[in-house]
C-alpha cells in the first residue's frame, strides 16, 4: 500500500506491506529505510541436524502485530471442559512456542511438529490491504489458523537431494499408503482440530465479531 504519513511532524511517502507474520512493515518508499526501527531479538535455535539457525530475528517496533504471535496451552479452545481436555491432549504431541519457534524433526511419539501462529497461510496472505488517506487508517485481513512445521528425512527417490521435507511422521503401525489420523502426508500435515472444531480458543481471538469471524479470520484496523 502506498501511504503518505506524518512522522515527527513531517510528511513521509511510505509503503506499507501486510505480511504472513501479521506485522505491517512500513518503509520510506524513496529511500527504502524502515520508518520505525527493527530490533534484532534472540530467538530459539532449532535442533534439525545439518541446519544453521540465526540467533536473532528482526522485530518491527511499530505498529504492533495485528494478530496472534505464537501458540500456548492458554490458547486452546474451551467451549466445554471436555473439549479443552481433548485439545490439551492433542497439543501435548506438538511443540508450542512464540513466533519464530523453529520446526522439529517429526516423531510419531512426539513432537509431531511445531504449532505456529501466524502460519504459512497468514496473518495476511493474498488479500493485501487498503489505506484511507483521510483518516490514516490501514485495513488488513488476517487469517488465524494454526500451522504445523514438521520435518522428516527425505527419500532420494522422491525428494531429490533435500535432506528433510515438510511431512509429519506416520503411525508405524499403519501400512504405507493408508490414512492414519494424527500423521500428515507429503506436502504438510493435517489441520490441528478437536472434533473438527478449530483448536484456537475464543479467548485468544478478537472480541466484537461473529463467532466464525473470530475463529477463522479477523479484519484488523491499524492507524498510521
C-alpha positions as CSV (number, residue, x, y, z in Angstrom):
1,X,0.0,0.0,0.0
2,X,1.3,3.5,-0.9
3,X,0.8,5.7,2.1
4,X,1.6,9.3,3.0
5,X,2.1,9.5,6.8
6,X,3.3,12.1,9.3
7,X,6.4,11.2,11.2
8,X,7.9,13.7,13.7
9,X,5.8,16.5,12.1
10,X,7.0,15.7,8.6
11,X,5.0,14.1,5.7
12,X,6.8,10.9,4.6
13,X,6.0,9.0,1.4
14,X,5.9,5.4,2.6
15,X,5.0,1.9,1.5
16,X,3.1,-0.4,4.0
17,X,3.2,-4.2,3.4
18,X,1.0,-6.6,5.4
19,X,2.6,-9.9,5.9
20,X,2.0,-13.6,6.8
21,X,3.7,-12.7,10.2
22,X,0.8,-10.4,11.0
23,X,3.2,-7.4,11.0
24,X,2.7,-4.3,8.9
25,X,6.1,-3.4,7.5
26,X,6.4,0.3,6.8
27,X,9.3,1.7,4.7
28,X,10.2,5.1,3.2
29,X,9.4,4.4,-0.4
30,X,12.0,6.9,-1.6
31,X,15.0,5.5,0.4
32,X,13.9,2.0,1.4
33,X,14.6,2.6,5.0
34,X,12.2,1.5,7.8
35,X,10.0,4.3,9.1
36,X,10.3,2.8,12.6
37,X,13.3,0.8,13.8
38,X,13.5,-3.0,13.7
39,X,15.0,-4.7,16.7
40,X,17.1,-7.9,16.4
41,X,15.9,-10.1,19.2
42,X,17.2,-13.5,20.3
43,X,15.1,-16.5,19.2
44,X,15.2,-20.2,19.8
45,X,17.6,-22.3,17.8
46,X,16.3,-25.5,16.2
47,X,17.7,-29.0,16.5
48,X,17.3,-30.3,13.0
49,X,20.7,-31.9,12.0
50,X,22.7,-30.0,9.4
51,X,20.6,-26.8,9.7
52,X,22.0,-23.4,10.5
53,X,19.9,-21.1,12.7
54,X,20.2,-17.3,13.0
55,X,20.5,-16.4,16.7
56,X,18.2,-13.4,16.2
57,X,15.3,-12.3,14.1
58,X,14.0,-8.8,13.2
59,X,11.0,-7.5,15.1
60,X,9.3,-4.3,13.9
61,X,8.8,-1.8,16.8
62,X,5.8,-0.2,15.3
63,X,2.9,-0.7,14.5
64,X,2.3,-3.7,16.8
65,X,1.4,-7.1,15.4
66,X,-2.3,-7.2,14.4
67,X,-2.8,-10.8,15.2
68,X,-1.6,-13.6,17.5
69,X,2.1,-14.5,17.6
70,X,2.8,-18.0,18.9
71,X,0.6,-20.6,20.5
72,X,0.4,-21.8,24.1
73,X,-2.0,-24.0,26.1
74,X,-3.8,-20.9,27.1
75,X,-5.0,-20.5,23.5
76,X,-6.7,-23.9,23.2
77,X,-10.4,-23.9,22.7
78,X,-12.6,-24.1,25.8
79,X,-16.2,-24.4,24.6
80,X,-16.6,-27.1,27.3
81,X,-14.2,-28.7,29.8
82,X,-14.3,-31.9,27.8
83,X,-13.3,-30.2,24.6
84,X,-10.5,-28.3,26.3
85,X,-9.2,-31.6,27.8
86,X,-9.2,-33.2,24.4
87,X,-7.4,-30.1,23.0
88,X,-4.7,-30.3,25.6
89,X,-4.2,-34.0,24.8
90,X,-3.9,-33.1,21.1
91,X,-1.5,-30.3,21.8
92,X,0.7,-32.4,24.0
93,X,2.1,-34.2,20.9
94,X,3.3,-30.9,19.4
95,X,6.0,-28.3,20.3
96,X,4.5,-24.9,21.3
97,X,6.2,-21.6,21.5
98,X,6.3,-17.9,20.4
99,X,6.7,-16.6,16.8
100,X,9.9,-17.9,15.2
101,X,9.8,-21.2,17.1
102,X,11.6,-23.5,14.7
103,X,10.4,-26.7,13.0
104,X,11.2,-30.1,14.6
105,X,12.2,-33.5,13.3
106,X,8.8,-35.1,13.4
107,X,8.4,-38.3,15.5
108,X,5.3,-40.3,15.9
109,X,5.8,-40.5,19.7
110,X,6.1,-36.7,19.7
111,X,6.7,-34.0,18.9
112,X,4.8,-34.4,15.6
113,X,5.5,-30.8,14.6
114,X,5.8,-27.2,15.9
115,X,2.4,-25.4,16.1
116,X,2.8,-21.9,14.8
117,X,0.8,-18.7,14.6
118,X,1.0,-16.7,12.4
119,X,1.3,-19.6,9.9
120,X,2.2,-20.1,6.2
121,X,-1.3,-19.0,5.2
122,X,-1.3,-15.8,7.2
123,X,-1.7,-13.4,9.0
124,X,-2.3,-11.8,5.7
125,X,-1.9,-13.8,2.5
126,X,-3.0,-12.8,-1.0
127,X,-5.7,-10.4,0.1
128,X,-3.3,-7.4,0.7
129,X,-4.9,-4.4,2.4
130,X,-6.2,-0.9,1.9
131,X,-5.5,2.6,3.3
132,X,-7.7,5.6,3.9
133,X,-5.6,8.7,3.3
134,X,-8.1,11.0,5.1
135,X,-8.2,9.0,8.4
136,X,-4.7,7.5,8.0
137,X,-6.1,4.0,8.9
138,X,-4.9,0.9,7.2
139,X,-7.4,-2.1,6.9
140,X,-5.9,-5.5,6.6
141,X,-7.4,-9.0,6.7
142,X,-5.8,-11.6,8.9
143,X,-6.3,-15.4,9.0
144,X,-5.9,-17.1,12.3
145,X,-5.3,-20.7,11.6
146,X,-2.6,-23.0,13.2
147,X,0.2,-24.1,11.0
148,X,2.3,-27.3,11.6
149,X,6.1,-27.3,11.0
150,X,7.3,-30.9,11.0
151,X,10.2,-32.4,9.0
152,X,11.3,-36.0,8.2
153,X,14.3,-37.2,6.3
154,X,13.9,-37.0,2.5
155,X,13.7,-40.0,0.2
156,X,16.3,-39.6,-2.6
157,X,14.0,-41.4,-5.0
158,X,11.2,-38.9,-4.3
159,X,12.6,-35.7,-2.9
160,X,15.9,-35.4,-4.7
161,X,18.8,-34.0,-2.6
162,X,16.6,-32.5,0.1
163,X,17.9,-33.8,3.4
164,X,14.5,-33.1,5.1
165,X,11.0,-32.5,3.7
166,X,7.9,-30.9,5.3
167,X,6.0,-34.0,6.4
168,X,4.7,-35.3,9.7
169,X,5.7,-38.7,10.9
170,X,3.3,-41.6,10.2
171,X,1.9,-44.1,12.6
172,X,4.4,-47.0,12.3
173,X,1.5,-49.5,12.9
174,X,-0.4,-48.4,9.8
175,X,0.6,-49.8,6.4
176,X,2.2,-47.4,3.9
177,X,-0.3,-45.7,1.7
178,X,-3.1,-45.9,4.3
179,X,-4.6,-42.9,6.0
180,X,-3.7,-42.5,9.7
181,X,-5.2,-39.9,11.9
182,X,-2.6,-37.7,13.5
183,X,0.1,-38.1,10.9
184,X,0.4,-35.9,7.8
185,X,1.1,-36.8,4.3
186,X,3.7,-35.2,2.0
187,X,3.3,-31.5,1.5
188,X,2.2,-30.9,5.0
189,X,0.3,-32.3,8.0
190,X,-3.4,-32.4,8.9
191,X,-5.2,-29.5,10.3
192,X,-5.0,-29.4,14.1
193,X,-8.6,-29.7,15.2
194,X,-10.6,-31.1,18.1
195,X,-13.7,-33.0,16.9
196,X,-13.4,-30.9,13.7
197,X,-13.5,-27.7,15.6
198,X,-10.7,-25.1,15.3
199,X,-8.2,-25.6,18.1
200,X,-8.0,-21.9,19.0
201,X,-9.9,-20.6,22.0
202,X,-12.5,-17.8,21.8
203,X,-10.4,-16.0,24.5
204,X,-7.5,-15.9,22.1
205,X,-9.4,-14.2,19.4
206,X,-10.6,-10.6,18.9
207,X,-13.9,-9.5,20.6
208,X,-16.8,-7.9,18.9
209,X,-17.0,-10.1,15.8
210,X,-19.2,-13.0,14.8
211,X,-18.2,-16.5,16.0
212,X,-16.9,-17.7,12.7
213,X,-15.0,-14.5,12.0
214,X,-13.4,-14.7,15.4
215,X,-12.4,-18.3,14.8
216,X,-11.2,-18.0,11.2
217,X,-10.5,-14.5,10.0
218,X,-10.1,-11.1,11.6
219,X,-10.2,-7.7,9.8
220,X,-7.8,-5.6,11.8
221,X,-7.5,-1.8,11.8
222,X,-4.2,0.0,12.1
223,X,-3.7,3.7,12.5
224,X,-0.5,5.1,10.8
